[in-house]
């Protein structure tokens, strides 16, 4: 073990000398290497937070002479995943010459436009507001990080004094102010007034450290954070119990998750006033320590200190008044209990907006909470997609760490409300929001497709994920589910889906699946009943067992999944879509098909009955009727294919061509064709259609509904 690794107990020293040596001479590559190492350790900085840079000589393409260029993380990036195309590259001399035209803090926003005149690389990422914070410091490599331990000191009432005593003057202090050109000049002034310092702590915000090489900067950052973390660790519980001690005791984890799954759809419904959102739940021990404490009621309303935190979590969370052991089984009673709290939170947020707004302020945004705390149970977060909701929860966990540390060594202080408002409704932040990609058609929607580890079900799951939905992938075949898990993780990442074993004939499996989707995403909006099987036999060979399994899977399975989904959809009060994948055989009589065909007919009529019953809930029920979808289908792997081939007097391998030739369009039907039909029904353009049947069979006249 290296000497450096031994030195660090509270942060990870992960620098690899061999790997770094292979990058020697390429300062930009070393910048990326250093950035990725630090971004991978959430004790050093939060997701998307902080900034890193390097300055190096490069050839000016206009003059052929060597000039100094600064490479810095571009706007909206994350240092943990930073690549070359995420960097902004700017002429250092041009950046510094902007001081000559700078008119003062009231003209800060105008300077951002001028950064574009300093760009060295035409493929550069848009420069961020942090650019001048690095430009005026003379060091080759600079790290600006948001470590919880440092922000805890920065947010403490006595933060400046603690910094002076902890670092003996080797780390300077600057009072909080918004990032921009003026802060860049103040950082340079601070360095000039404190020659030889190794870093600067910005009040309420974070840390600036540096070095003349990537390695020096990396180690310097780790050392400062290590010292701050060790100091906090020494003081936890030393002067008073952490967060004033525990007020309540959390129930067991299995009960917490049960409560969370029951509650999440109701919370999601309250929070989805303007658009569909996705939820996240965590009962991390640090969250429980905070929400179960005596200090919760004092600290939670104060809000967070670091702008990176409250930009993603709102100025403060909503705290539920429910007891941990509350009976949450009656959704009507639960909504009545929760409604006043949501009214009060929205009023608080609108008052915050009205008292802080200026003539130029953007319109008020969604007044619903992002973070909801349930004492004894855990933390819920809601956002436009799963990743944003998860990251919001992580940021509030950062804020909890900050409050815990600040309270251990002093008294926690939050940013003044007006300063917080000016950050949240900063025109530059609004411009960043406006540049974000438009939501996809199914963004914020949560889908459960039965039998989605293969065939038609997997194609539908892929289509819905492509269009922005999060998906619960499930199957009764563990092997297929593992393969689908690997495929979806590679293509979509961990936030787009989750998996569960589901046999639609098993009541406990169904409960477990809906528990999983509520806990993972907050509820459900899109149900596709796709799980199926086929048995093709002459009537004299059909057994009662054959009929039972066909009706159990196709008819009862559809009924029970729909029944469970409706319970959650009614809790959300947001409507929903139920799609049933039935078959041409529900309408067309064929040989050797009594059991399967009659079960499919029952599925079709059950869909009509459900559509008639659920319209008042704005739950739409529609049917897609495929035919002969052979690709990747388990149905066609066994006796069904042989049975159909025998019925038509052909070979099994000739079935695809046979089915295509009997259609009006002479087309082979693929799983993707069914997935496209499903999307057509739920993508928004047919929002006023229910009780319909959409044939995707290449055109079979006998299957025409009318």
C-alpha positions as CSV (number, residue, x, y, z in Angstrom):
1,X,0.0,0.0,0.0
2,X,1.4,3.4,-0.9
3,X,2.3,6.1,1.6
4,X,-0.4,8.3,0.2
5,X,-3.2,5.8,0.7
6,X,-2.2,5.3,4.4
7,X,-2.5,9.0,4.9
8,X,-6.2,9.2,4.0
9,X,-8.9,7.6,6.2
10,X,-11.9,9.6,5.2
11,X,-11.5,10.0,1.4
12,X,-10.4,7.6,-1.2
13,X,-6.9,8.0,-2.6
14,X,-7.2,6.3,-6.0
15,X,-4.4,7.8,-8.1
16,X,-2.6,5.1,-10.1
17,X,1.0,6.1,-10.9
18,X,1.2,3.8,-13.9
19,X,-2.0,5.0,-15.4
20,X,-1.1,8.6,-14.8
21,X,2.4,8.1,-16.3
22,X,0.9,6.9,-19.5
23,X,-0.8,10.3,-19.8
24,X,2.3,12.4,-19.1
25,X,2.7,15.3,-21.4
26,X,-1.1,15.6,-22.1
27,X,-2.3,18.0,-19.4
28,X,-5.9,17.8,-20.7
29,X,-5.9,14.0,-20.3
30,X,-4.5,14.4,-16.8
31,X,-7.2,16.9,-16.0
32,X,-9.9,14.4,-17.1
33,X,-8.1,11.6,-15.2
34,X,-8.1,13.7,-12.0
35,X,-11.6,14.9,-12.5
36,X,-13.0,11.4,-13.0
37,X,-11.3,10.1,-9.8
38,X,-12.7,12.9,-7.7
39,X,-16.1,12.8,-9.2
40,X,-16.4,9.1,-8.4
41,X,-16.1,9.8,-4.6
42,X,-19.3,11.6,-3.4
43,X,-17.4,12.7,-0.3
44,X,-15.4,15.0,-2.5
45,X,-18.2,16.5,-4.5
46,X,-21.8,15.9,-5.4
47,X,-23.1,14.8,-8.8
48,X,-22.8,17.6,-11.4
49,X,-21.3,19.8,-8.7
50,X,-18.0,21.6,-8.7
51,X,-15.6,22.3,-11.5
52,X,-12.0,21.4,-12.5
53,X,-9.6,23.1,-14.9
54,X,-6.0,23.1,-16.3
55,X,-4.0,25.7,-18.1
56,X,-1.4,24.6,-20.7
57,X,0.4,25.9,-23.8
58,X,-1.1,25.2,-27.2
59,X,-0.6,26.4,-30.8
60,X,-2.8,29.3,-31.8
61,X,-4.3,28.2,-35.1
62,X,-4.5,31.8,-36.3
63,X,-0.8,32.7,-35.6
64,X,1.0,29.5,-35.2
65,X,2.4,30.7,-31.9
66,X,2.2,29.1,-28.5
67,X,-0.5,30.6,-26.3
68,X,-1.9,29.7,-22.9
69,X,-5.3,27.9,-23.0
70,X,-7.6,26.9,-20.1
71,X,-9.6,23.8,-20.4
72,X,-12.5,23.7,-17.9
73,X,-15.6,21.6,-17.3
74,X,-18.3,23.1,-19.6
75,X,-21.8,24.1,-18.5
76,X,-24.0,21.4,-17.1
77,X,-21.3,18.7,-16.9
78,X,-20.3,16.2,-14.2
79,X,-16.7,15.7,-13.3
80,X,-17.2,12.1,-12.5
81,X,-18.1,11.3,-16.1
82,X,-16.3,14.2,-17.8
83,X,-14.8,13.6,-21.3
84,X,-12.9,15.9,-23.7
85,X,-16.1,16.8,-25.5
86,X,-17.5,18.1,-22.1
87,X,-14.7,20.7,-21.8
88,X,-14.7,24.3,-22.7
89,X,-11.3,25.6,-24.0
90,X,-10.6,29.3,-23.8
91,X,-7.7,31.7,-24.4
92,X,-6.4,32.8,-21.0
93,X,-5.2,36.2,-22.1
94,X,-8.6,37.0,-23.6
95,X,-10.5,35.9,-20.5
96,X,-8.3,38.1,-18.3
97,X,-8.6,41.0,-20.7
98,X,-12.4,41.0,-20.0
99,X,-11.6,42.8,-16.8
100,X,-11.1,46.0,-18.8
101,X,-14.8,45.9,-19.9
102,X,-16.3,44.7,-16.7
103,X,-18.7,47.3,-15.3
104,X,-19.4,45.7,-11.9
105,X,-21.6,43.1,-10.2
106,X,-24.8,44.5,-11.6
107,X,-23.6,43.6,-15.1
108,X,-22.5,40.0,-14.2
109,X,-24.8,38.3,-16.6
110,X,-23.5,40.3,-19.6
111,X,-20.1,38.8,-19.1
112,X,-21.2,35.3,-19.8
113,X,-21.9,36.3,-23.4
114,X,-18.4,37.6,-23.7
115,X,-16.9,34.2,-22.7
116,X,-17.8,33.1,-26.2
117,X,-15.4,35.6,-27.7
118,X,-12.6,33.8,-25.8
119,X,-13.1,30.3,-27.1
120,X,-10.0,28.6,-28.4
121,X,-11.6,25.3,-29.6
122,X,-14.5,25.7,-32.0
123,X,-15.9,22.4,-30.7
124,X,-15.8,23.7,-27.2
125,X,-18.6,23.0,-24.8
126,X,-20.5,26.2,-23.6
127,X,-18.4,27.9,-20.9
128,X,-20.0,27.9,-17.4
129,X,-20.5,30.7,-15.0
130,X,-17.5,29.3,-13.0
131,X,-15.1,30.1,-15.9
132,X,-13.7,33.3,-14.3
133,X,-13.3,31.6,-10.9
134,X,-10.4,29.6,-12.5
135,X,-9.2,32.2,-15.0
136,X,-7.7,34.7,-12.6
137,X,-5.9,32.2,-10.4
138,X,-2.4,31.6,-11.7
139,X,-2.2,27.8,-11.0
140,X,-1.9,25.2,-13.8
141,X,-4.5,22.9,-12.2
142,X,-7.5,24.0,-10.1
143,X,-10.3,22.1,-8.3
144,X,-13.5,23.7,-7.2
145,X,-15.4,21.0,-5.2
146,X,-18.5,20.7,-3.0
147,X,-17.4,18.3,-0.2
148,X,-20.0,17.9,2.5
149,X,-17.3,18.2,5.2
150,X,-16.1,21.5,3.9
151,X,-19.6,22.9,3.3
152,X,-20.5,21.9,6.8
153,X,-17.7,24.3,8.0
154,X,-18.6,26.9,5.4
155,X,-22.3,26.8,6.5
156,X,-21.4,27.0,10.3
157,X,-22.0,30.2,12.1
158,X,-18.4,30.3,13.2
159,X,-17.1,28.9,9.8
160,X,-14.5,31.6,9.2
161,X,-13.0,31.3,12.7
162,X,-13.0,27.4,12.4
163,X,-11.2,27.7,9.1
164,X,-8.5,29.9,10.5
165,X,-7.9,27.7,13.5
166,X,-8.1,24.4,11.6
167,X,-5.6,25.4,8.8
168,X,-3.4,28.0,10.6
169,X,-3.9,30.5,7.9
170,X,-3.0,28.1,5.0
171,X,-6.6,28.1,3.8
172,X,-8.3,31.5,3.4
173,X,-12.0,32.4,3.7
174,X,-14.3,34.4,1.4
175,X,-17.8,35.3,2.3
176,X,-20.5,33.8,0.1
177,X,-21.4,35.5,-3.2
178,X,-22.8,34.2,-6.4
179,X,-20.4,32.7,-8.9
180,X,-19.4,35.2,-11.6
181,X,-16.8,37.6,-12.8
182,X,-16.7,39.6,-9.6
183,X,-16.1,36.4,-7.5
184,X,-13.2,35.5,-9.9
185,X,-11.6,38.9,-9.1
186,X,-12.2,38.4,-5.4
187,X,-10.5,35.0,-5.5
188,X,-7.4,36.6,-7.1
189,X,-7.5,39.4,-4.5
190,X,-7.8,36.8,-1.7
191,X,-4.7,35.0,-3.0
192,X,-2.7,38.2,-3.4
193,X,-3.6,39.2,0.2
194,X,-2.7,35.7,1.5
195,X,0.4,34.6,-0.4
196,X,1.3,30.9,-0.1
197,X,-2.2,29.6,0.8
198,X,-3.2,26.2,-0.4
199,X,-6.9,26.9,-0.9
200,X,-9.9,29.1,-0.3
201,X,-13.3,28.2,1.4
202,X,-16.2,30.1,0.0
203,X,-18.9,30.6,2.7
204,X,-22.0,28.3,2.4
205,X,-20.6,26.9,-0.8
206,X,-17.4,24.9,-1.2
207,X,-13.7,24.7,-1.7
208,X,-11.0,26.0,-4.2
209,X,-7.7,24.1,-4.2
210,X,-4.9,23.9,-6.7
211,X,-1.5,22.7,-7.8
212,X,1.1,23.1,-10.5
213,X,0.5,19.5,-11.7
214,X,-2.6,17.4,-11.8
215,X,-1.2,15.2,-9.0
216,X,-0.4,18.1,-6.8
217,X,-3.9,19.5,-7.2
218,X,-5.5,16.1,-6.5
219,X,-3.5,15.5,-3.3
220,X,-4.0,19.0,-2.1
221,X,-7.8,18.7,-2.5
222,X,-7.8,15.3,-0.7
223,X,-5.7,16.6,2.2
224,X,-7.9,19.7,2.8
225,X,-11.1,17.5,2.7
226,X,-9.4,14.9,4.9
227,X,-8.6,17.5,7.6
228,X,-12.2,18.9,7.5
229,X,-13.7,15.4,7.7
230,X,-11.5,14.3,10.6
231,X,-12.3,17.5,12.5
232,X,-16.1,16.8,12.2
233,X,-15.7,13.2,13.1
234,X,-13.9,14.2,16.3
235,X,-16.8,16.5,17.3
236,X,-19.9,14.4,16.5
237,X,-21.7,13.9,19.8
238,X,-19.0,15.7,21.7
239,X,-20.9,18.8,22.8
240,X,-24.5,17.5,22.3
241,X,-26.2,14.5,20.8
242,X,-26.3,14.4,17.0
243,X,-29.3,16.3,15.8
244,X,-30.4,16.7,19.5
245,X,-30.9,13.0,19.9
246,X,-33.5,10.6,18.5
247,X,-37.1,11.6,19.0
248,X,-38.6,8.4,17.5
249,X,-37.4,4.9,16.6
250,X,-37.7,3.6,13.1
251,X,-39.6,0.4,12.5
252,X,-37.9,-2.5,10.8
253,X,-36.8,-2.1,7.1
254,X,-39.5,-4.5,5.7
255,X,-42.2,-2.4,7.4
256,X,-40.6,0.9,6.2
257,X,-40.7,-0.3,2.6
258,X,-44.2,-1.5,3.0
259,X,-45.3,1.9,4.2
260,X,-43.3,3.7,1.5
261,X,-44.9,1.5,-1.3
262,X,-48.4,2.2,0.1
263,X,-47.8,6.0,0.4
264,X,-45.7,6.7,-2.7
265,X,-48.6,6.7,-5.3
266,X,-50.6,9.1,-3.2
267,X,-47.7,11.5,-2.8
268,X,-47.0,11.2,-6.5
269,X,-50.5,12.1,-7.3
270,X,-50.3,15.3,-5.2
271,X,-46.9,16.2,-6.7
272,X,-47.9,15.7,-10.3
273,X,-50.1,18.7,-10.7
274,X,-48.4,20.1,-13.7
275,X,-46.9,17.0,-15.4
276,X,-46.2,13.3,-14.7
277,X,-43.2,12.8,-12.5
278,X,-41.2,9.8,-11.2
279,X,-40.4,9.0,-7.6
280,X,-37.5,7.7,-5.6
281,X,-37.4,6.4,-2.0
282,X,-34.5,6.0,0.4
283,X,-34.3,5.0,4.0
284,X,-30.5,5.4,4.2
285,X,-29.3,5.4,7.8
286,X,-28.2,9.0,7.6
287,X,-31.6,10.0,6.4
288,X,-33.3,8.1,9.3
289,X,-30.9,9.7,11.8
290,X,-32.0,13.1,10.6
291,X,-35.8,12.6,10.2
292,X,-36.1,10.8,13.5
293,X,-34.3,13.5,15.4
294,X,-35.4,16.2,17.8
295,X,-33.9,18.8,15.6
296,X,-35.9,17.9,12.4
297,X,-38.6,20.5,13.0
298,X,-36.0,23.2,13.5
299,X,-33.5,22.4,10.8
300,X,-35.7,21.2,7.9
301,X,-37.6,24.5,7.3
302,X,-34.3,26.4,7.3
303,X,-33.5,25.0,3.9
304,X,-30.1,24.1,2.4
305,X,-27.0,26.3,2.3
306,X,-25.2,25.2,-0.9
307,X,-26.9,26.5,-4.1
308,X,-26.2,23.2,-5.8
309,X,-28.4,21.5,-3.2
310,X,-31.5,23.7,-3.2
311,X,-31.5,24.1,-7.0
312,X,-32.3,20.4,-7.1
313,X,-34.3,20.0,-3.9
314,X,-36.2,23.3,-3.6
315,X,-35.5,25.7,-0.8
316,X,-36.8,23.3,1.9
317,X,-38.5,19.9,2.1
318,X,-42.0,18.9,3.1
319,X,-42.3,17.0,6.4
320,X,-45.3,14.7,6.8
321,X,-47.2,14.6,10.0
322,X,-48.0,10.9,9.6
323,X,-46.9,8.6,12.4
324,X,-44.6,5.8,11.3
325,X,-47.1,3.1,12.2
326,X,-50.0,4.9,10.6
327,X,-52.6,2.7,8.8
328,X,-52.1,3.7,5.2
329,X,-54.5,1.2,3.6
330,X,-57.4,3.6,3.0
331,X,-56.4,6.0,0.2
332,X,-59.4,8.3,0.6
333,X,-58.6,8.9,4.3
334,X,-54.9,9.2,3.5
335,X,-55.6,11.9,0.9
336,X,-57.7,13.8,3.4
337,X,-54.9,13.7,5.9
338,X,-52.2,14.8,3.4
339,X,-54.1,17.5,1.5
340,X,-53.7,20.3,4.1
341,X,-49.9,19.8,4.2
342,X,-49.6,20.1,0.4
343,X,-51.8,23.3,0.5
344,X,-49.5,24.7,3.1
345,X,-46.4,23.8,1.3
346,X,-47.6,25.3,-2.0
347,X,-48.5,28.5,-0.1
348,X,-45.1,28.7,1.5
349,X,-43.4,28.3,-1.9
350,X,-45.6,30.9,-3.6
351,X,-45.0,33.3,-0.7
352,X,-41.3,32.7,-1.1
353,X,-41.6,33.5,-4.8
354,X,-43.8,36.6,-4.3
355,X,-41.5,38.1,-1.7
356,X,-38.3,37.5,-3.7
357,X,-39.3,38.2,-7.2
358,X,-38.0,41.1,-9.2
359,X,-39.3,42.7,-12.4
360,X,-37.1,40.5,-14.5
361,X,-37.7,37.2,-12.6
362,X,-39.0,34.2,-14.6
363,X,-42.5,33.0,-13.9
364,X,-43.0,30.9,-10.7
365,X,-42.2,27.2,-11.2
366,X,-44.0,24.1,-9.9
367,X,-44.9,24.9,-6.3
368,X,-45.0,21.2,-5.2
369,X,-42.2,19.7,-3.1
370,X,-39.3,17.8,-4.5
371,X,-38.2,16.3,-1.2
372,X,-40.8,14.8,1.2
373,X,-39.7,13.4,4.6
374,X,-41.7,10.8,6.5
375,X,-40.3,10.5,10.0
376,X,-39.6,7.0,11.0
377,X,-39.9,5.7,7.4
378,X,-37.6,7.6,4.9
379,X,-37.2,10.2,2.2
380,X,-39.2,10.5,-1.0
381,X,-38.1,12.6,-4.0
382,X,-40.1,13.4,-7.1
383,X,-38.8,14.8,-10.5
384,X,-39.3,14.6,-14.2
385,X,-37.4,11.4,-14.5
386,X,-35.9,8.7,-12.2
387,X,-32.3,10.0,-12.5
388,X,-33.3,13.5,-11.5
389,X,-35.4,12.2,-8.6
390,X,-32.6,10.0,-7.4
391,X,-30.0,12.8,-7.7
392,X,-32.3,15.1,-5.8
393,X,-32.4,12.6,-2.9
394,X,-28.6,12.4,-3.0
395,X,-28.3,16.2,-2.8
396,X,-30.6,16.3,0.2
397,X,-28.5,13.6,1.8
398,X,-25.5,16.0,1.1
399,X,-27.5,18.7,2.9
400,X,-28.1,16.4,5.9
401,X,-24.4,15.7,6.1
402,X,-23.8,19.5,6.0
403,X,-26.3,20.2,8.8
404,X,-24.9,17.4,10.9
405,X,-21.4,18.7,10.6
406,X,-22.2,22.3,11.1
407,X,-24.3,21.5,14.2
408,X,-21.5,19.4,15.6
409,X,-19.0,22.2,15.6
410,X,-21.1,25.3,15.7
411,X,-24.6,26.3,14.6
412,X,-26.0,25.6,11.1
413,X,-26.9,28.6,8.9
414,X,-28.7,28.6,5.7
415,X,-28.5,31.1,2.9
416,X,-30.8,34.1,3.3
417,X,-34.1,33.5,1.6
418,X,-33.6,36.4,-0.9
419,X,-30.1,35.2,-1.8
420,X,-31.5,31.7,-2.3
421,X,-34.3,33.1,-4.5
422,X,-31.9,35.1,-6.6
423,X,-29.9,31.9,-7.3
424,X,-33.0,29.7,-8.0
425,X,-34.6,32.3,-10.4
426,X,-31.3,33.6,-11.8
427,X,-31.8,34.4,-15.5
428,X,-28.7,32.3,-16.3
429,X,-30.3,29.3,-14.5
430,X,-33.5,29.9,-16.4
431,X,-31.6,30.0,-19.7
432,X,-30.0,26.7,-18.7
433,X,-33.4,25.2,-18.0
434,X,-34.7,26.5,-21.4
435,X,-31.8,24.8,-23.2
436,X,-32.7,21.4,-21.8
437,X,-34.1,18.9,-24.3
438,X,-37.9,18.8,-24.6
439,X,-39.5,15.9,-22.6
440,X,-40.2,12.8,-24.7
441,X,-43.7,11.6,-25.2
442,X,-43.6,9.2,-22.2
443,X,-41.3,11.2,-19.9
444,X,-42.5,10.8,-16.3
445,X,-44.6,7.8,-17.1
446,X,-44.2,4.4,-15.3
447,X,-44.8,1.2,-17.2
448,X,-45.4,-2.4,-16.2
449,X,-45.4,-4.8,-19.1
450,X,-46.0,-8.4,-18.2
451,X,-43.8,-11.0,-19.9
452,X,-41.3,-8.2,-20.8
453,X,-38.1,-10.3,-20.8
454,X,-38.6,-11.5,-24.4
455,X,-40.7,-11.3,-27.6
456,X,-43.5,-8.8,-27.9
457,X,-43.2,-7.7,-24.2
458,X,-39.5,-6.8,-24.4
459,X,-40.1,-4.9,-27.7
460,X,-42.8,-2.9,-26.0
461,X,-40.5,-2.2,-23.0
462,X,-37.8,-1.0,-25.3
463,X,-40.1,1.2,-27.2
464,X,-41.5,2.8,-24.0
465,X,-38.0,3.3,-22.6
466,X,-36.9,4.9,-25.9
467,X,-39.8,7.3,-25.5
468,X,-38.9,8.3,-21.9
469,X,-40.8,5.9,-19.7
470,X,-39.4,4.0,-16.8
471,X,-40.2,0.3,-16.9
472,X,-40.6,-2.7,-14.6
473,X,-39.2,-5.6,-16.6
474,X,-40.6,-8.9,-15.5
475,X,-41.0,-12.5,-16.5
476,X,-41.6,-16.0,-14.9
477,X,-38.4,-17.2,-16.5
478,X,-35.4,-16.2,-14.4
479,X,-32.9,-16.8,-17.2
480,X,-34.7,-14.6,-19.7
481,X,-35.0,-11.9,-17.0
482,X,-31.3,-11.9,-16.3
483,X,-30.6,-11.5,-20.0
484,X,-33.1,-8.7,-20.3
485,X,-31.6,-7.0,-17.3
486,X,-28.2,-7.0,-18.8
487,X,-29.5,-5.7,-22.1
488,X,-31.5,-2.9,-20.6
489,X,-28.6,-1.8,-18.2
490,X,-26.2,-1.6,-21.2
491,X,-28.6,0.4,-23.3
492,X,-30.5,2.6,-20.8
493,X,-28.6,2.6,-17.5
494,X,-29.8,1.8,-14.1
495,X,-32.4,4.5,-13.7
496,X,-34.6,3.6,-16.7
497,X,-35.9,0.2,-15.4
498,X,-36.0,-2.3,-12.6
499,X,-36.8,-6.0,-12.7
500,X,-38.9,-8.6,-10.8
501,X,-39.9,-12.2,-11.2
502,X,-43.6,-12.3,-12.1
503,X,-45.9,-15.2,-12.7
504,X,-49.3,-13.7,-13.4
505,X,-51.0,-16.8,-12.0
506,X,-49.3,-16.2,-8.6
507,X,-51.0,-13.7,-6.3
508,X,-47.9,-13.1,-4.2
509,X,-45.8,-12.4,-7.3
510,X,-48.4,-9.8,-8.4
511,X,-48.3,-8.1,-5.0
512,X,-44.5,-8.1,-5.0
513,X,-44.4,-6.6,-8.5
514,X,-46.7,-3.7,-7.7
515,X,-44.9,-3.2,-4.4
516,X,-41.6,-3.0,-6.4
517,X,-42.9,-0.6,-9.0
518,X,-44.4,1.7,-6.3
519,X,-41.2,1.6,-4.3
520,X,-38.8,2.1,-7.2
521,X,-40.7,4.7,-9.2
522,X,-43.7,5.9,-7.1
523,X,-46.6,4.2,-8.8
524,X,-47.7,3.1,-12.3
525,X,-49.3,4.7,-15.4
526,X,-49.0,2.2,-18.2
527,X,-50.0,-1.5,-17.9
528,X,-49.5,-3.9,-20.8
529,X,-50.9,-7.3,-20.3
530,X,-48.6,-9.3,-22.6
531,X,-47.8,-12.5,-20.7
532,X,-49.1,-15.5,-22.6
533,X,-48.9,-19.0,-23.8
534,X,-50.5,-21.0,-26.5
535,X,-51.8,-24.6,-26.8
536,X,-53.0,-25.9,-30.2
537,X,-54.8,-29.2,-30.1
538,X,-57.9,-30.8,-31.7
539,X,-60.8,-30.7,-29.3
540,X,-60.7,-34.4,-28.4
541,X,-57.1,-34.0,-27.2
542,X,-57.7,-30.8,-25.1
543,X,-57.5,-31.5,-21.4
544,X,-59.0,-29.7,-18.5
545,X,-55.4,-28.8,-17.4
546,X,-54.8,-27.2,-20.8
547,X,-57.9,-25.1,-20.4
548,X,-57.0,-24.1,-16.8
549,X,-53.6,-22.9,-17.7
550,X,-54.8,-20.9,-20.7
551,X,-57.5,-19.2,-18.7
552,X,-55.3,-18.7,-15.6
553,X,-52.6,-16.9,-17.6
554,X,-54.6,-15.1,-20.3
555,X,-57.9,-14.2,-18.7
556,X,-57.3,-14.4,-14.9
557,X,-53.8,-13.0,-15.3
558,X,-55.1,-10.0,-17.3
559,X,-57.9,-9.5,-14.7
560,X,-55.6,-9.7,-11.7
561,X,-52.9,-7.4,-13.1
562,X,-55.6,-4.9,-14.1
563,X,-57.2,-5.1,-10.7
564,X,-54.0,-4.4,-8.9
565,X,-53.0,-1.6,-11.3
566,X,-56.4,0.2,-10.9
567,X,-55.9,0.3,-7.1
568,X,-52.6,2.3,-7.6
569,X,-53.9,4.4,-10.4
570,X,-56.9,5.5,-8.3
571,X,-54.5,6.4,-5.5
572,X,-52.6,8.7,-7.9
573,X,-55.8,10.2,-9.4
574,X,-53.9,10.8,-12.6
575,X,-55.7,8.4,-14.9
576,X,-53.7,5.8,-16.8
577,X,-53.6,3.3,-19.7
578,X,-54.2,-0.4,-19.8
579,X,-53.3,-2.2,-23.0
580,X,-54.1,-5.8,-23.5
581,X,-52.2,-7.8,-26.1
582,X,-54.9,-10.2,-27.4
583,X,-54.9,-11.8,-30.8
584,X,-56.5,-12.1,-34.1
585,X,-57.9,-15.4,-32.7
586,X,-60.2,-13.5,-30.4
587,X,-62.3,-12.7,-33.6
588,X,-61.4,-15.5,-36.0
589,X,-62.3,-19.1,-35.7
590,X,-59.7,-21.6,-36.7
591,X,-59.0,-25.3,-36.4
592,X,-57.4,-26.9,-33.3
593,X,-57.8,-23.7,-31.3
594,X,-60.8,-24.1,-29.0
595,X,-59.0,-23.3,-25.7
596,X,-56.6,-20.6,-26.9
597,X,-59.2,-18.9,-29.1
598,X,-61.9,-18.8,-26.5
599,X,-59.5,-17.5,-23.9
600,X,-58.4,-14.7,-26.3
601,X,-62.1,-13.9,-26.9
602,X,-62.6,-13.6,-23.1
603,X,-59.6,-11.3,-22.9
604,X,-61.1,-9.1,-25.6
605,X,-64.5,-8.8,-24.0
606,X,-62.9,-8.3,-20.5
607,X,-61.1,-5.3,-22.0
608,X,-64.4,-3.8,-23.2
609,X,-65.9,-4.3,-19.8
610,X,-63.0,-2.7,-18.0
611,X,-63.0,0.2,-20.5
612,X,-66.7,0.8,-19.7
613,X,-66.1,0.7,-15.9
614,X,-62.9,2.7,-15.6
615,X,-63.7,5.7,-17.8
616,X,-64.8,7.8,-14.9
617,X,-61.3,7.3,-13.5
618,X,-59.7,8.5,-16.7
619,X,-58.2,5.0,-17.1
620,X,-58.3,4.0,-20.7
621,X,-58.4,0.4,-21.8
622,X,-57.5,-0.6,-25.3
623,X,-56.6,-3.8,-27.2
624,X,-53.8,-4.6,-29.7
625,X,-54.6,-7.7,-31.8
626,X,-51.4,-9.2,-33.3
627,X,-51.1,-12.3,-35.4
628,X,-48.2,-14.7,-36.0
629,X,-45.5,-12.7,-34.2
630,X,-42.9,-15.5,-34.3
631,X,-39.6,-13.6,-33.7
632,X,-38.2,-14.1,-30.2
633,X,-41.4,-15.7,-28.9
634,X,-41.5,-18.6,-26.4
635,X,-44.9,-19.5,-27.8
636,X,-43.3,-20.6,-31.1
637,X,-40.5,-22.6,-29.5
638,X,-42.6,-25.6,-28.6
639,X,-45.7,-27.6,-29.5
640,X,-47.8,-24.6,-30.6
641,X,-45.7,-24.1,-33.8
642,X,-45.9,-27.8,-34.5
643,X,-49.6,-27.8,-33.9
644,X,-50.3,-24.8,-36.1
645,X,-48.1,-26.2,-38.9
646,X,-50.0,-29.5,-38.7
647,X,-53.4,-27.7,-38.8
648,X,-52.4,-26.0,-42.0
649,X,-50.6,-29.0,-43.5
650,X,-47.2,-27.2,-43.8
651,X,-43.7,-27.4,-42.3
652,X,-42.9,-25.4,-39.1
653,X,-40.1,-23.5,-40.9
654,X,-42.6,-22.4,-43.6
655,X,-45.0,-20.7,-41.0
656,X,-43.6,-17.1,-41.3
657,X,-44.1,-17.1,-45.1
658,X,-47.4,-18.9,-44.8
659,X,-48.8,-16.3,-42.3
660,X,-47.5,-13.4,-44.4
661,X,-49.1,-14.6,-47.6
662,X,-52.5,-14.9,-46.1
663,X,-52.5,-11.2,-45.2
664,X,-53.7,-8.3,-47.3
665,X,-50.3,-6.6,-47.1
666,X,-48.3,-9.8,-47.4
667,X,-46.1,-8.7,-44.5
668,X,-44.3,-10.6,-41.7
669,X,-45.3,-9.1,-38.3
670,X,-42.5,-8.4,-35.9
671,X,-42.5,-7.6,-32.1
672,X,-41.5,-4.0,-33.0
673,X,-44.7,-3.6,-35.0
674,X,-46.8,-4.4,-31.9
675,X,-44.6,-2.1,-29.8
676,X,-45.3,0.8,-32.2
677,X,-49.0,0.1,-32.0
678,X,-48.9,0.2,-28.2
679,X,-47.0,3.5,-28.4
680,X,-49.5,4.9,-30.8
681,X,-52.3,4.3,-28.2
682,X,-50.4,5.8,-25.2
683,X,-48.2,8.4,-26.8
684,X,-50.7,11.3,-26.5
685,X,-52.3,11.5,-29.9
686,X,-55.1,9.1,-29.0
687,X,-55.7,10.3,-25.5
688,X,-59.5,10.3,-26.0
689,X,-59.7,6.8,-27.2
690,X,-60.8,3.9,-25.1
691,X,-62.5,0.5,-25.7
692,X,-60.8,0.2,-29.1
693,X,-59.1,-2.7,-30.9
694,X,-56.1,-2.0,-33.1
695,X,-55.3,-4.9,-35.4
696,X,-51.6,-5.4,-36.2
697,X,-51.8,-8.5,-38.4
698,X,-50.9,-7.4,-41.9
699,X,-54.6,-7.3,-42.8
700,X,-56.9,-10.3,-42.2
701,X,-60.4,-9.5,-43.4
702,X,-62.0,-12.1,-41.1
703,X,-60.4,-10.2,-38.1
704,X,-61.9,-6.8,-39.0
705,X,-63.8,-5.6,-35.9
706,X,-66.5,-3.9,-37.9
